[in-house]
């Protein structure tokens, strides 16, 4: 299995360009974060070129895709890339894979069958189950993650989902939820930074909205830009110490690892927040 032994990693989202994210990944490695999760958005990444660049530029951190979209990259292409890198970097490589959301892909249909078929083809191409995790929100895909992969990487979830996901996954499977944070104890300013990253596109996507409705939120919470309650749960804010308590709620609920997505008004602000959080978390 890829090395995800540390409790906290950084989720580096594609709203920052690759030059910035490489700088953040190198800093994360030096600071002691365990994993950098490279967000892919709606991009094809099956060649793992950026993953290879980050692996080469760092020394110890595990580098994970978040996620390879099954509709955009063929499993054989991904497997070839995996084998190219695994021989050199071994357990520092983790494949996060998933089907994304229906609205993002033309001709999207039967997502569960797509996942099963994709995993079958990765098996045939020699990619071990312990080298991959599955983007999973609902019970059916969480169960599949437990059966066919090292575990699950849920995105945009509160700690109530983490507790539920652990019950579905069972013991011994990796559970690594993503959690957004803003290091700012001005609630209005923090919400102004965080809300756009929840509203667009996620509050317009039925799989994310339905998942939130299943885990304690109301139609009013998910309407418009989201209620303050929803935003405060999905984008933790405050001092590094206050944020650490919120992140540990995922651990208390059964997470092995939390992929922390630090949001800020600029790349420089995000990097400084990542450093401040490391002083408390690591």
Protein Blocks (a to p, Z undefined) as FASTA:
>chain_A
ZZffbfbdcdddfkbcfklmmmmmmmmmmnopabdcddekjadfklommmmmmmmmpmkb
ccddddddfklpcfklmmmmmmmmmmmnmmmbccdddehjfklpghiahkllmmmmmmmm
mmmnopafklpccddfbfmlmmmmmmmmnbdcdehiafklmmmmmmmnoghiacdddddd
dddfbfklmmmmmmmmmmpmmlmcfklmmmmmmnopafklmgcjbpfklmmmmmccddfk
lmmmmmmmmmmnopabdcdddddfbfklmmmmmmmmmmmmZZ
